Amino acid sequence: MKFKMRALCAGALGCLLFGSVAAHATNIEVLHWWTSGGEAKAAAQLKSIMESKGYTWKDFAVAGGGGENAMTVLKTRVVSGDPPAAAQIKGPSIQEWGAEGVLADLSPVANVEKWDRMLPEVVADVMKYDGHYVAVPVNVHRVNWMWINPAVFKAAGADVPRTWDEFPEAAKKIRAAGYIPLAHGGQPWQDFTVFESVVLGVGGADFYRQAMVKLDQKALHSDTMRHAFEVFGSLRADIDPDAPNRDWNQATAMVINGKAAMQLMGDWAKGEFTQAGKMPGKDYECVAAPGSQNAFTFNIDSLVMFQQNDANVTKGQHALASAVLSPAFQKVFNLAKGSIPVRTDMDLSDFDACARKSARDFQAAAKAGTLVPSIAHQMAVPAATAGAMQDVVTQFFNAPGASVDNVLDRLAQAARIQ
Ligand code: BGC
């Protein structure tokens, strides 16, 4: 921060020197894709914390759920030698960026603040490259949720399906009563998000891990995977014709407004219910995606910092990292975002029933060995592999009548791409 000095000379008082703050606060540019109502409210919390610390927040928001667009723009910026101070990058991609040698070391903050004690080990490991923290985790999202409009279920006389076998009966009643069973946005990442929940619900956590994390060829060719594709394909009949290209938050709005009965989406959807003033247990319900009650697909948002030439920006990165893990931020951000705090020592009494359920289920799944990383949200496998698999899944979903035999082969082939 620079001070402009001016001299004011007034008669016998002589000259007084006084300073005024010039508008030269250090810019901290942060790339993210938090642009929906709930997401933007959450991001605004970080902006205001940084401003209270004397920095200027330079918002680098790139719309597009799931973050594909943001990652494309980021690559261009880094290649041209002009990376932002921080960017929303997750999971195995942190290692890929680390290997490029462009990430900043956050150890100075992490050591002082004892992040190793504050974070679950599974989370801390993902944030480190070569033993050093290069990213700061923001939250824990659960992906295998189903968002329910209870009034629509009641009007249709349908029961909330607890398994994929029960799903068609509920969908039939909902359709007959004039509602859309499943709110969906036809974008590749949303198709993949639904698909991973179907795989988890049909096959269970061990199968999910074999197929979607270990990429085991036998699992990918198995009858269980065949059945998952059959169930997934059957959902084409449960979505409306306007689904192509619809954004995820517009699909959530269909559940909020009572046009549709259900949405399969991570708990950033809850941010939209909250933003609309809706209460869980009254206006909407959060239940595990069919068949996945005892499992938890996790998706952890994190901010990665890029090396900078300006020492003031480096200082700002440290301030940002420290703010993200502060209890105050963990609370306000996650209340708006729909996720739960990543710190294990937080009091959740101000959080709603869905968040508390998420925290309980996270612990239970960790104990039971059913805590699995989301493939659709870049937690499970390298980005190139996930992208190739997502292409296969989305092509299948958008080609009614596509052969299941064929798609099994194609998915298994895509899983070999690194
Ligand atoms: C991110 C969330 C975001 C969602 C929708 C996910 O991949 O982890 O933070 O809200 O995409 O854009």
Residues whose N, C-alpha, C, O or C-beta is under 5 A from the ligand:
A	BS01	BGC	W33 G64 G65 G66 W268 D301 H377
